[in-house]
Amino acid sequence: MSTVKIKEGFKGQRLLSLPEKLLETYATDPIIGNLYISKIGYFPKAKYHYVQKTEGCIYQFILYCTAGKGHCKIGSKEFDVESDRFIVVPAGTPYTLTADPENPWTIYFLHFRGRMSASMASMLSSAPEAIKPSESSRIQDRLRLFDEIYACYSLAYIKEYMTYTSLCLYMFLGTFIFVEQFRHPVATIHKEYPFSLSVIYYMEENIQRPLSLEDLAAHFNYSPSQFSLLFKKDTGMSPISYFLMLKMQRACQYIELTKLKMHEIAALLGYDDPAYFSRMFTKTIGVSPSEYREQNS
């Protein structure tokens, strides 16, 4: 029996590219031509995902895994890519990407080109690099920047939007190149944070994951009962109830500010079952997701 292989077309995916003729025009622009996006995408739980480029490609390629795992071969080197890691494939380098069949990865990715693209790619290691969630990791800031780039790239037939995405691309790649510097402002602030605010920030950084009380307590080196008692003393709520509230608050933002479908929003918040997500949203917010969108459109 042959193995199923899919390049794209995953439930909840987002994917954008521009015609090659338009990209050729943009490549001659003095600003855009230095660094620009040719393709951008998000694949949630991409089961059977498989891509093979035996001759390499004309673009540089960054892939950021936020959940699950997969395997990659870049040139002659092979790597396992797990959650909270990213890889970079230089232009002209053969590569193969394969999602793990049992725990397929969720990935954000960019193809980028331009006069400065090789220099930017050379500043990033081709081996998987880890970006672990912490009290100062700013993972959600990075993903919000990705969403902003994606939204503007969807309008990139208009030159001003393409220019803006190109300028944002420097910042996005910079968050991977200069991880410590990107985290520094928040790390400095969080030294003064009380316990509960550090926990809340960690929850926000992991908004797309189904964290349990045990997961949270283990990260902060407490027993579940001690952790729950300390958090409730500060906030008046149990940790899991607060985490659910944060998820539903983020869901409201997606519903109001984007055109994402409900199953796409559910996937972004770590829910495998859109129906379960809808029930939890209705229970927490008081109206169904579709009713909320209608009221706030």
Backbone as CSV, one residue per row, in Angstrom:
resi,resn,N_x,N_y,N_z,CA_x,CA_y,CA_z,C_x,C_y,C_z
1,MET,0.845,-1.207,0.000,0.000,0.000,0.000,0.883,1.262,0.000
2,SER,0.643,2.176,-0.930,1.468,3.379,-1.037,1.143,4.371,0.062
3,THR,2.149,5.153,0.456,1.977,6.175,1.487,1.318,7.409,0.893
4,VAL,0.343,7.960,1.605,-0.327,9.179,1.156,0.637,10.351,1.283
5,LYS,0.695,11.194,0.251,1.556,12.376,0.260,0.763,13.563,-0.275
6,ILE,0.758,14.660,0.474,0.013,15.855,0.081,0.931,17.063,0.188
7,LYS,0.981,17.871,-0.851,1.803,19.077,-0.839,1.100,20.213,-0.110
8,GLU,-0.205,20.372,-0.375,-1.006,21.414,0.283,-2.466,21.016,0.193
9,GLY,-3.342,21.824,0.799,-4.771,21.511,0.794,-5.238,20.946,2.118
10,PHE,-4.734,21.500,3.231,-5.053,20.997,4.560,-6.181,21.822,5.177
11,LYS,-7.003,21.173,5.957,-8.124,21.848,6.595,-7.610,22.980,7.491
12,GLY,-8.115,24.194,7.258,-7.703,25.338,8.061,-6.453,26.025,7.553
13,GLN,-5.909,25.578,6.419,-4.677,26.175,5.919,-4.926,27.593,5.393
14,ARG,-3.852,28.382,5.384,-3.829,29.685,4.717,-2.616,29.712,3.808
15,LEU,-2.800,30.167,2.588,-1.718,30.106,1.618,-1.897,31.213,0.587
16,LEU,-0.826,31.992,0.360,-0.868,33.083,-0.606,0.419,33.118,-1.422
17,SER,0.285,33.432,-2.696,1.444,33.673,-3.552,1.043,34.698,-4.599
18,LEU,2.022,35.249,-5.295,1.771,36.225,-6.347,2.266,35.679,-7.681
19,PRO,1.676,36.122,-8.792,2.138,35.666,-10.112,3.606,36.025,-10.338
20,GLU,4.307,35.145,-11.008,5.736,35.351,-11.240,6.001,36.636,-12.013
21,LYS,5.134,36.974,-12.943,5.330,38.194,-13.732,5.297,39.434,-12.854
22,LEU,4.383,39.442,-11.864,4.299,40.579,-10.947,5.533,40.622,-10.044
23,LEU,5.983,39.458,-9.591,7.182,39.409,-8.749,8.409,39.916,-9.510
24,GLU,8.487,39.616,-10.791,9.611,40.108,-11.596,9.611,41.628,-11.652
25,THR,8.418,42.208,-11.717,8.313,43.669,-11.713,8.753,44.241,-10.376
26,TYR,8.247,43.633,-9.285,8.615,44.107,-7.948,10.112,43.942,-7.674
27,ALA,10.730,42.936,-8.268,12.151,42.668,-8.018,13.046,43.808,-8.499
28,THR,12.549,44.632,-9.406,13.348,45.756,-9.905,13.180,47.013,-9.052
29,ASP,12.246,46.988,-8.101,12.013,48.151,-7.250,13.187,48.325,-6.285
30,PRO,13.648,49.563,-6.055,14.829,49.774,-5.197,14.630,49.362,-3.746
31,ILE,13.377,49.361,-3.261,13.115,48.949,-1.871,12.651,47.498,-1.823
32,ILE,11.587,47.182,-2.546,11.037,45.821,-2.528,12.084,44.813,-2.986
33,GLY,12.852,45.172,-4.019,13.788,44.225,-4.612,14.889,43.741,-3.699
34,ASN,15.111,44.415,-2.600,16.130,43.963,-1.649,15.702,42.709,-0.887
35,LEU,14.426,42.660,-0.503,13.935,41.534,0.287,12.412,41.493,0.156
36,TYR,11.897,40.400,-0.384,10.448,40.335,-0.579,9.950,38.891,-0.508
37,ILE,8.667,38.755,-0.259,8.017,37.453,-0.115,7.493,36.986,-1.459
38,SER,7.688,35.707,-1.758,7.072,35.136,-2.954,5.942,34.170,-2.604
39,LYS,5.954,33.660,-1.371,4.873,32.766,-0.930,4.835,32.770,0.588
40,ILE,3.643,32.687,1.149,3.484,32.672,2.608,2.352,31.717,2.959
41,GLY,2.509,30.967,4.041,1.465,30.009,4.366,1.487,29.527,5.804
42,TYR,0.372,28.919,6.178,0.178,28.316,7.501,-0.569,27.012,7.283
43,PHE,0.001,25.884,7.720,-0.620,24.576,7.603,-0.826,23.999,9.004
44,PRO,-2.066,23.895,9.498,-2.293,23.296,10.820,-2.427,21.775,10.739
45,LYS,-1.684,21.086,11.589,-1.750,19.624,11.683,-1.780,19.004,10.290
46,ALA,-0.711,19.261,9.554,-0.654,18.927,8.128,-0.316,17.453,7.917
47,LYS,-1.282,16.602,8.152,-1.079,15.156,8.012,-0.804,14.808,6.554
48,TYR,0.183,13.954,6.342,0.637,13.501,5.029,1.356,14.602,4.236
49,HIS,1.712,15.705,4.888,2.416,16.770,4.185,3.770,16.264,3.682
50,TYR,4.035,16.512,2.411,5.286,16.046,1.816,5.661,16.976,0.664
51,VAL,6.885,17.482,0.684,7.404,18.315,-0.397,8.827,17.864,-0.699
52,GLN,9.145,17.703,-1.976,10.503,17.340,-2.375,10.942,18.231,-3.533
53,LYS,12.076,18.904,-3.351,12.658,19.754,-4.379,14.082,19.246,-4.641
54,THR,14.221,18.371,-5.622,15.505,17.702,-5.850,16.569,18.634,-6.428
55,GLU,16.139,19.721,-7.056,17.092,20.670,-7.628,17.193,21.956,-6.805
56,GLY,16.489,22.010,-5.703,16.442,23.249,-4.943,15.509,24.246,-5.600
57,CYS,15.463,25.472,-5.077,14.557,26.491,-5.609,15.268,27.841,-5.674
58,ILE,14.632,28.791,-6.323,15.243,30.115,-6.464,15.020,30.985,-5.238
59,TYR,14.212,30.506,-4.284,13.904,31.291,-3.093,14.606,30.725,-1.858
60,GLN,14.755,31.579,-0.846,15.144,31.133,0.497,13.848,30.708,1.203
61,PHE,13.953,29.796,2.154,12.748,29.196,2.732,12.917,29.077,4.242
62,ILE,12.007,29.674,5.008,12.013,29.498,6.463,10.721,28.802,6.879
63,LEU,10.851,27.792,7.702,9.718,27.012,8.202,9.768,27.023,9.726
64,TYR,8.662,27.384,10.347,8.568,27.504,11.805,7.488,26.545,12.295
65,CYS,7.904,25.543,13.053,6.988,24.521,13.571,6.531,24.911,14.980
66,THR,5.220,25.020,15.191,4.697,25.412,16.499,3.995,24.267,17.238
67,ALA,3.797,23.148,16.554,3.182,21.980,17.196,3.471,20.755,16.337
68,GLY,3.399,19.568,16.965,3.675,18.341,16.230,5.132,18.234,15.852
69,LYS,5.407,17.449,14.820,6.785,17.281,14.377,6.830,16.774,12.940
70,GLY,8.020,16.830,12.375,8.226,16.356,11.019,9.694,16.056,10.806
71,HIS,10.037,15.791,9.562,11.418,15.444,9.226,11.817,16.232,7.986
72,CYS,13.074,16.671,7.942,13.541,17.383,6.764,14.926,16.885,6.368
73,LYS,15.156,16.948,5.074,16.480,16.668,4.530,16.887,17.897,3.738
74,ILE,17.985,18.513,4.124,18.485,19.717,3.460,19.856,19.388,2.910
75,GLY,19.972,19.306,1.600,21.222,18.832,1.007,21.451,17.395,1.416
76,SER,22.598,17.139,2.035,22.909,15.779,2.494,22.596,15.560,3.974
77,LYS,22.101,16.612,4.659,21.846,16.513,6.097,20.371,16.256,6.375
78,GLU,20.115,15.434,7.384,18.738,15.120,7.764,18.494,15.522,9.211
79,PHE,17.285,16.043,9.483,16.935,16.531,10.815,15.496,16.159,11.141
80,ASP,15.259,15.909,12.415,13.896,15.881,12.932,13.548,17.298,13.380
81,VAL,12.370,17.754,13.037,11.926,19.095,13.418,10.722,18.946,14.337
82,GLU,10.915,19.321,15.597,9.846,19.202,16.582,9.226,20.568,16.858
83,SER,8.222,20.576,17.722,7.529,21.814,18.076,8.495,22.855,18.623
84,ASP,8.214,24.133,18.326,9.006,25.269,18.810,10.402,25.308,18.202
85,ARG,10.514,24.859,16.952,11.781,24.916,16.239,11.562,25.452,14.823
86,PHE,12.620,26.017,14.267,12.539,26.496,12.902,13.755,26.047,12.112
87,ILE,13.582,25.982,10.799,14.684,25.644,9.904,14.704,26.649,8.753
88,VAL,15.863,26.784,8.125,16.021,27.641,6.957,16.677,26.826,5.853
89,VAL,16.118,26.931,4.654,16.688,26.255,3.491,17.212,27.313,2.534
90,PRO,18.526,27.358,2.291,19.082,28.345,1.356,18.648,28.055,-0.083
91,ALA,18.556,29.093,-0.888,18.204,28.936,-2.298,19.204,28.004,-2.985
92,GLY,18.686,27.194,-3.912,19.547,26.293,-4.666,19.888,25.003,-3.962
93,THR,19.375,24.807,-2.743,19.687,23.603,-1.966,18.538,22.606,-2.069
94,PRO,18.791,21.383,-2.511,17.720,20.375,-2.552,17.166,20.130,-1.149
95,TYR,15.860,19.931,-1.054,15.281,19.652,0.264,14.048,18.770,0.147
96,THR,13.773,18.068,1.238,12.572,17.238,1.357,11.959,17.496,2.722
97,LEU,10.657,17.702,2.770,9.923,17.921,4.010,8.859,16.844,4.149
98,THR,8.761,16.270,5.346,7.775,15.220,5.591,7.173,15.389,6.976
99,ALA,5.869,15.522,7.069,5.204,15.588,8.370,5.211,14.222,9.026
100,ASP,5.331,14.197,10.348,5.252,12.939,11.088,3.859,12.339,10.909
101,PRO,3.756,11.058,10.588,2.436,10.466,10.328,1.538,10.363,11.559
102,GLU,2.150,10.260,12.743,1.371,10.110,13.965,1.067,11.453,14.638
103,ASN,2.006,12.384,14.543,1.862,13.691,15.187,2.297,14.782,14.202
104,PRO,1.493,15.012,13.149,1.911,15.918,12.075,2.081,17.352,12.544
105,TRP,3.034,18.014,11.939,3.383,19.363,12.373,2.358,20.418,11.978
106,THR,2.354,21.495,12.766,1.697,22.743,12.409,2.811,23.722,12.083
107,ILE,2.761,24.298,10.877,3.895,25.103,10.421,3.454,26.450,9.848
108,TYR,4.294,27.449,10.083,4.230,28.742,9.408,5.448,28.799,8.500
109,PHE,5.289,29.302,7.272,6.453,29.328,6.387,6.411,30.517,5.440
110,LEU,7.597,30.871,4.966,7.787,31.972,4.028,8.818,31.579,2.980
111,HIS,8.532,31.876,1.725,9.551,31.858,0.682,9.943,33.308,0.453
112,PHE,11.221,33.608,0.491,11.621,34.996,0.287,12.806,35.090,-0.666
113,ARG,12.839,36.206,-1.377,13.854,36.444,-2.392,14.390,37.875,-2.248
114,GLY,15.219,38.289,-3.192,15.722,39.655,-3.211,17.229,39.715,-3.094
115,ARG,17.747,40.905,-3.343,19.200,41.096,-3.343,19.835,40.797,-1.992
116,MET,19.079,40.980,-0.896,19.616,40.737,0.450,19.184,39.389,1.023
117,SER,18.418,38.618,0.262,17.842,37.384,0.816,18.910,36.358,1.202
118,ALA,19.951,36.218,0.371,21.002,35.244,0.694,21.746,35.649,1.959
119,SER,21.989,36.935,2.122,22.672,37.413,3.330,21.817,37.156,4.564
120,MET,20.514,37.405,4.456,19.615,37.151,5.591,19.580,35.660,5.921
121,ALA,19.474,34.832,4.905,19.418,33.386,5.136,20.712,32.874,5.758
122,SER,21.849,33.459,5.365,23.144,32.997,5.888,23.306,33.296,7.378
123,MET,22.503,34.223,7.898,22.551,34.559,9.328,21.737,33.584,10.163
124,LEU,21.030,32.676,9.485,20.198,31.682,10.167,20.770,30.299,9.918
125,SER,20.815,29.481,10.956,21.342,28.128,10.822,20.364,27.253,10.056
126,SER,20.888,26.363,9.207,20.017,25.426,8.492,19.605,24.247,9.371
127,ALA,20.292,24.045,10.508,19.871,23.020,11.463,18.713,23.563,12.299
128,PRO,17.817,22.691,12.773,16.666,23.180,13.556,17.105,23.954,14.797
129,GLU,16.567,25.145,14.965,16.854,25.987,16.112,15.608,26.056,16.996
130,ALA,15.807,26.028,18.313,14.685,26.004,19.252,14.291,27.410,19.689
131,ILE,12.980,27.642,19.796,12.438,28.868,20.384,11.359,28.426,21.373
132,LYS,11.757,28.185,22.590,10.845,27.624,23.580,9.995,28.709,24.248
133,PRO,8.726,28.409,24.532,7.886,29.360,25.275,8.438,29.599,26.671
134,SER,8.416,30.840,27.092,8.856,31.196,28.441,8.150,32.473,28.842
135,GLU,8.530,33.022,30.007,7.887,34.250,30.476,8.289,35.464,29.633
136,SER,9.278,35.305,28.742,9.703,36.443,27.924,9.941,36.042,26.462
137,SER,9.291,34.983,25.994,9.629,34.434,24.677,9.064,35.227,23.497
138,ARG,7.960,35.927,23.677,7.346,36.759,22.639,6.940,35.962,21.402
139,ILE,6.586,34.696,21.587,6.146,33.874,20.461,4.886,34.453,19.829
140,GLN,3.937,34.869,20.663,2.694,35.412,20.117,2.929,36.722,19.376
141,ASP,3.890,37.525,19.833,4.233,38.747,19.100,4.729,38.399,17.704
142,ARG,5.544,37.348,17.615,6.064,36.917,16.315,4.918,36.430,15.422
143,LEU,3.987,35.666,15.981,2.881,35.142,15.185,1.901,36.253,14.791
144,ARG,1.745,37.249,15.658,0.898,38.395,15.282,1.535,39.160,14.117
145,LEU,2.859,39.257,14.128,3.548,39.908,13.018,3.356,39.101,11.734
146,PHE,3.419,37.772,11.845,3.158,36.913,10.691,1.750,37.179,10.150
147,ASP,0.764,37.243,11.042,-0.613,37.492,10.615,-0.747,38.846,9.921
148,GLU,-0.037,39.846,10.429,-0.085,41.172,9.814,0.538,41.145,8.419
149,ILE,1.668,40.457,8.296,2.304,40.321,6.991,1.368,39.583,6.032
150,TYR,0.745,38.513,6.514,-0.164,37.722,5.676,-1.328,38.578,5.181
151,ALA,-1.927,39.347,6.094,-3.073,40.179,5.727,-2.692,41.205,4.669
152,CYS,-1.530,41.820,4.816,-1.100,42.832,3.847,-0.656,42.188,2.535
153,TYR,-0.075,41.001,2.621,0.348,40.313,1.397,-0.856,39.914,0.543
154,SER,-1.992,39.709,1.191,-3.207,39.399,0.439,-3.640,40.576,-0.439
155,LEU,-3.108,41.770,-0.164,-3.409,42.977,-0.943,-2.196,43.448,-1.742
156,ALA,-1.212,42.557,-1.916,0.074,42.965,-2.462,0.069,43.210,-3.970
157,TYR,-1.091,43.079,-4.621,-1.196,43.556,-6.000,-1.078,45.079,-6.017
158,ILE,-1.372,45.691,-4.868,-1.174,47.129,-4.694,0.249,47.328,-4.166
159,LYS,1.031,48.133,-4.851,2.463,48.229,-4.573,2.760,48.647,-3.137
160,GLU,1.956,49.580,-2.597,2.219,50.060,-1.240,2.115,48.932,-0.220
161,TYR,1.195,48.003,-0.430,1.059,46.871,0.489,2.241,45.908,0.333
162,MET,2.700,45.728,-0.886,3.870,44.875,-1.104,5.100,45.487,-0.449
163,THR,5.239,46.803,-0.560,6.366,47.486,0.079,6.321,47.294,1.592
164,TYR,5.127,47.425,2.158,4.984,47.260,3.604,5.350,45.836,4.038
165,THR,4.903,44.827,3.287,5.248,43.450,3.662,6.758,43.234,3.592
166,SER,7.409,43.857,2.617,8.861,43.710,2.496,9.583,44.319,3.688
167,LEU,9.118,45.477,4.134,9.734,46.110,5.298,9.473,45.296,6.568
168,CYS,8.263,44.747,6.689,7.951,43.898,7.856,8.768,42.611,7.850
169,LEU,9.134,42.145,6.668,9.899,40.903,6.566,11.247,41.007,7.274
170,TYR,11.877,42.181,7.235,13.130,42.375,7.972,12.901,42.101,9.464
171,MET,11.828,42.668,9.995,11.514,42.486,11.418,11.221,41.023,11.728
172,PHE,10.427,40.365,10.856,10.056,38.975,11.102,11.288,38.080,11.126
173,LEU,12.142,38.194,10.126,13.365,37.391,10.106,14.286,37.767,11.261
174,GLY,14.272,39.044,11.637,15.091,39.495,12.764,14.707,38.843,14.075
175,THR,13.433,38.463,14.231,13.009,37.809,15.473,13.614,36.411,15.605
176,PHE,14.033,35.816,14.483,14.709,34.520,14.507,16.230,34.681,14.576
177,ILE,16.743,35.727,13.940,18.196,35.942,13.925,18.685,36.464,15.277
178,PHE,17.944,37.412,15.843,18.342,38.053,17.107,17.310,37.739,18.197
179,VAL,17.227,36.463,18.555,16.212,36.007,19.508,16.368,36.702,20.855
180,GLU,17.586,36.767,21.368,17.815,37.383,22.680,17.449,38.862,22.671
181,GLN,17.834,39.555,21.602,17.524,40.984,21.519,16.021,41.218,21.382
182,PHE,15.345,40.351,20.636,13.888,40.446,20.478,13.184,40.258,21.821
183,ARG,13.732,39.380,22.656,13.110,39.090,23.952,13.484,40.098,25.039
184,HIS,14.561,40.829,24.830,15.130,41.642,25.904,14.149,42.619,26.550
185,PRO,13.375,43.403,25.790,12.458,44.360,26.448,11.479,43.685,27.396
186,VAL,10.929,42.563,26.967,9.955,41.855,27.809,10.647,41.167,28.975
187,ALA,11.839,40.605,28.729,12.576,39.934,29.810,12.878,40.910,30.938
188,THR,13.230,42.146,30.577,13.525,43.167,31.586,12.285,43.500,32.408
189,ILE,11.155,43.647,31.736,9.901,43.968,32.417,9.467,42.825,33.334
190,HIS,9.621,41.583,32.859,9.100,40.441,33.610,9.895,40.123,34.873
191,LYS,11.056,40.710,35.024,11.788,40.525,36.282,11.004,41.104,37.451
192,GLU,10.158,42.081,37.171,9.381,42.737,38.223,7.961,42.180,38.339
193,TYR,7.620,41.217,37.485,6.235,40.734,37.464,5.949,39.819,38.656
194,PRO,4.764,39.942,39.236,4.356,38.967,40.249,4.074,37.615,39.606
195,PHE,3.934,36.615,40.437,3.753,35.239,39.975,2.621,35.109,38.958
196,SER,1.441,35.628,39.273,0.268,35.414,38.426,0.445,36.026,37.034
197,LEU,1.096,37.182,36.940,1.280,37.807,35.638,2.262,37.035,34.777
198,SER,3.268,36.431,35.414,4.187,35.574,34.669,3.444,34.359,34.112
199,VAL,2.545,33.809,34.900,1.751,32.662,34.448,0.849,33.074,33.293
200,ILE,0.194,34.213,33.419,-0.723,34.682,32.365,0.039,34.912,31.066
201,TYR,1.224,35.501,31.150,2.018,35.711,29.948,2.387,34.371,29.315
202,TYR,2.746,33.399,30.147,3.079,32.070,29.628,1.862,31.442,28.955
203,MET,0.690,31.632,29.530,-0.543,31.136,28.905,-0.744,31.776,27.534
204,GLU,-0.532,33.083,27.457,-0.706,33.788,26.184,0.273,33.280,25.135
205,GLU,1.500,32.971,25.568,2.498,32.449,24.639,2.124,31.061,24.124
206,ASN,1.303,30.349,24.881,0.906,28.986,24.516,-0.584,28.897,24.183
207,ILE,-1.154,29.991,23.697,-2.593,30.060,23.464,-3.065,29.000,22.472
208,GLN,-2.158,28.547,21.579,-2.533,27.578,20.560,-2.400,26.138,21.042
209,ARG,-2.027,25.947,22.321,-1.820,24.599,22.836,-2.906,24.211,23.852
210,PRO,-3.203,22.939,23.955,-4.166,22.461,24.963,-3.477,22.173,26.298
211,LEU,-2.961,23.208,26.969,-2.229,23.010,28.221,-3.149,22.528,29.344
212,SER,-2.654,21.605,30.127,-3.379,21.124,31.295,-2.838,21.801,32.551
213,LEU,-3.523,21.625,33.659,-3.049,22.157,34.942,-1.684,21.573,35.265
214,GLU,-1.515,20.283,34.977,-0.238,19.620,35.255,0.897,20.227,34.412
215,ASP,0.594,20.562,33.155,1.596,21.189,32.289,2.049,22.532,32.858
216,LEU,1.081,23.332,33.256,1.395,24.658,33.789,2.187,24.558,35.087
217,ALA,1.724,23.703,35.983,2.393,23.558,37.280,3.833,23.072,37.102
218,ALA,4.034,22.127,36.188,5.377,21.574,35.966,6.318,22.650,35.434
219,HIS,5.820,23.515,34.568,6.682,24.566,34.017,7.173,25.510,35.106
220,PHE,6.319,25.789,36.088,6.682,26.730,37.154,7.192,26.023,38.415
221,ASN,7.420,24.704,38.291,8.016,23.904,39.378,7.171,23.887,40.648
222,TYR,5.862,23.705,40.474,4.953,23.543,41.603,4.157,22.257,41.416
223,SER,3.614,21.765,42.512,2.632,20.698,42.385,1.344,21.323,41.839
224,PRO,0.488,20.562,41.187,-0.762,21.128,40.660,-1.605,21.827,41.722
225,SER,-1.668,21.246,42.926,-2.497,21.844,43.980,-1.903,23.167,44.470
226,GLN,-0.562,23.212,44.670,0.087,24.456,45.094,-0.057,25.544,44.033
227,PHE,0.166,25.152,42.785,0.086,26.103,41.684,-1.314,26.701,41.585
228,SER,-2.315,25.852,41.635,-3.703,26.304,41.530,-4.060,27.245,42.681
229,LEU,-3.601,26.931,43.885,-3.894,27.753,45.061,-3.262,29.135,44.925
230,LEU,-1.996,29.192,44.512,-1.297,30.466,44.361,-1.934,31.336,43.277
231,PHE,-2.278,30.718,42.166,-2.858,31.479,41.059,-4.238,32.008,41.428
232,LYS,-5.026,31.171,42.066,-6.382,31.585,42.442,-6.344,32.683,43.503
233,LYS,-5.338,32.639,44.357,-5.196,33.684,45.382,-4.976,35.047,44.731
234,ASP,-4.214,35.077,43.635,-3.913,36.333,42.945,-5.067,36.807,42.066
235,THR,-5.752,35.860,41.415,-6.700,36.229,40.359,-8.161,35.959,40.698
236,GLY,-8.397,35.083,41.665,-9.772,34.709,41.979,-10.332,33.659,41.038
237,MET,-9.511,33.148,40.128,-9.946,32.147,39.160,-8.969,30.971,39.159
238,SER,-9.456,29.816,38.758,-8.566,28.676,38.600,-7.722,28.885,37.344
239,PRO,-6.524,28.290,37.284,-5.672,28.480,36.103,-6.331,28.062,34.796
240,ILE,-7.018,26.929,34.801,-7.629,26.431,33.566,-8.796,27.313,33.136
241,SER,-9.566,27.814,34.093,-10.654,28.736,33.745,-10.095,30.019,33.126
242,TYR,-8.976,30.499,33.663,-8.365,31.713,33.130,-7.812,31.458,31.730
243,PHE,-7.192,30.299,31.537,-6.641,29.943,30.227,-7.755,29.855,29.185
244,LEU,-8.881,29.272,29.570,-10.037,29.203,28.674,-10.527,30.598,28.319
245,MET,-10.572,31.488,29.313,-11.011,32.853,29.067,-10.092,33.546,28.057
246,LEU,-8.767,33.333,28.193,-7.818,33.925,27.257,-8.030,33.399,25.842
247,LYS,-8.282,32.090,25.736,-8.533,31.503,24.425,-9.779,32.110,23.777
248,MET,-10.841,32.269,24.562,-12.076,32.808,24.014,-11.942,34.303,23.697
249,GLN,-11.137,35.000,24.480,-10.850,36.401,24.186,-10.119,36.519,22.844
250,ARG,-9.145,35.630,22.612,-8.429,35.629,21.337,-9.379,35.227,20.202
251,ALA,-10.288,34.283,20.488,-11.267,33.882,19.479,-12.129,35.071,19.057
252,CYS,-12.534,35.890,20.020,-13.328,37.086,19.713,-12.561,38.018,18.787
253,GLN,-11.266,38.161,19.021,-10.453,39.018,18.162,-10.401,38.476,16.741
254,TYR,-10.196,37.164,16.610,-10.164,36.562,15.283,-11.511,36.728,14.573
255,ILE,-12.600,36.524,15.312,-13.937,36.613,14.710,-14.236,38.038,14.253
256,GLU,-13.872,39.020,15.082,-14.150,40.421,14.766,-13.239,40.975,13.688
257,LEU,-11.957,40.643,13.754,-10.962,41.351,12.959,-10.484,40.604,11.723
258,THR,-10.918,39.348,11.546,-10.490,38.580,10.374,-11.705,37.947,9.701
259,LYS,-11.458,37.359,8.549,-12.493,36.618,7.830,-12.254,35.118,7.929
260,LEU,-11.443,34.717,8.914,-11.176,33.293,9.110,-12.462,32.538,9.406
261,LYS,-12.555,31.327,8.889,-13.696,30.478,9.193,-13.543,29.905,10.597
262,MET,-14.680,29.440,11.154,-14.654,28.990,12.551,-13.727,27.808,12.766
263,HIS,-13.662,26.886,11.809,-12.755,25.743,11.998,-11.293,26.188,11.932
264,GLU,-11.005,27.263,11.180,-9.649,27.796,11.136,-9.278,28.450,12.468
265,ILE,-10.240,29.179,13.054,-10.013,29.801,14.363,-9.825,28.733,15.428
266,ALA,-10.650,27.692,15.369,-10.518,26.592,16.328,-9.119,25.988,16.261
267,ALA,-8.609,25.771,15.047,-7.274,25.191,14.877,-6.196,26.095,15.444
268,LEU,-6.336,27.406,15.246,-5.346,28.359,15.756,-5.302,28.373,17.280
269,LEU,-6.384,27.945,17.922,-6.462,27.960,19.377,-6.304,26.564,19.985
270,GLY,-5.901,25.604,19.156,-5.580,24.281,19.676,-6.747,23.331,19.832
271,TYR,-7.868,23.604,19.159,-9.036,22.731,19.242,-9.117,21.858,17.996
272,ASP,-9.040,20.534,18.179,-9.174,19.608,17.056,-10.614,19.547,16.556
273,ASP,-11.560,19.734,17.464,-12.980,19.587,17.147,-13.654,20.958,17.118
274,PRO,-13.998,21.480,15.936,-14.652,22.793,15.851,-15.969,22.862,16.616
275,ALA,-16.674,21.747,16.702,-17.948,21.734,17.427,-17.707,21.946,18.921
276,TYR,-16.657,21.324,19.446,-16.315,21.514,20.859,-15.895,22.954,21.121
277,PHE,-15.102,23.511,20.196,-14.717,24.920,20.312,-15.959,25.807,20.353
278,SER,-16.922,25.534,19.486,-18.145,26.337,19.441,-18.920,26.255,20.753
279,ARG,-18.974,25.055,21.328,-19.688,24.890,22.610,-18.996,25.668,23.723
280,MET,-17.663,25.604,23.766,-16.929,26.317,24.803,-17.050,27.829,24.624
281,PHE,-17.051,28.283,23.377,-17.210,29.716,23.098,-18.589,30.175,23.575
282,THR,-19.611,29.424,23.223,-20.980,29.788,23.607,-21.142,29.810,25.117
283,LYS,-20.552,28.827,25.787,-20.644,28.749,27.244,-19.934,29.932,27.898
284,THR,-18.798,30.343,27.346,-17.993,31.405,27.954,-18.494,32.801,27.593
285,ILE,-18.816,33.018,26.319,-19.178,34.348,25.830,-20.682,34.617,25.918
286,GLY,-21.468,33.559,25.858,-22.924,33.737,25.979,-23.672,33.674,24.672
287,VAL,-22.959,33.731,23.556,-23.560,33.568,22.233,-22.645,32.669,21.411
288,SER,-23.161,32.094,20.337,-22.351,31.226,19.491,-21.354,32.065,18.691
289,PRO,-20.291,31.450,18.176,-19.332,32.200,17.364,-19.974,32.908,16.169
290,SER,-20.901,32.235,15.488,-21.552,32.857,14.330,-22.424,34.034,14.750
291,GLU,-23.092,33.910,15.888,-23.905,35.018,16.389,-23.009,36.192,16.793
292,TYR,-21.855,35.873,17.387,-20.926,36.931,17.800,-20.418,37.693,16.579
293,ARG,-20.108,36.957,15.502,-19.635,37.612,14.279,-20.725,38.504,13.691
294,GLU,-21.954,38.017,13.708,-23.072,38.805,13.166,-23.282,40.072,13.975
295,GLN,-23.169,39.970,15.296,-23.381,41.140,16.169,-22.271,42.163,16.022
296,ASN,-21.040,41.704,15.730,-19.884,42.605,15.738,-19.291,42.863,14.364
297,SER,-19.997,42.439,13.321,-19.482,42.658,11.968,-19.616,44.131,11.598
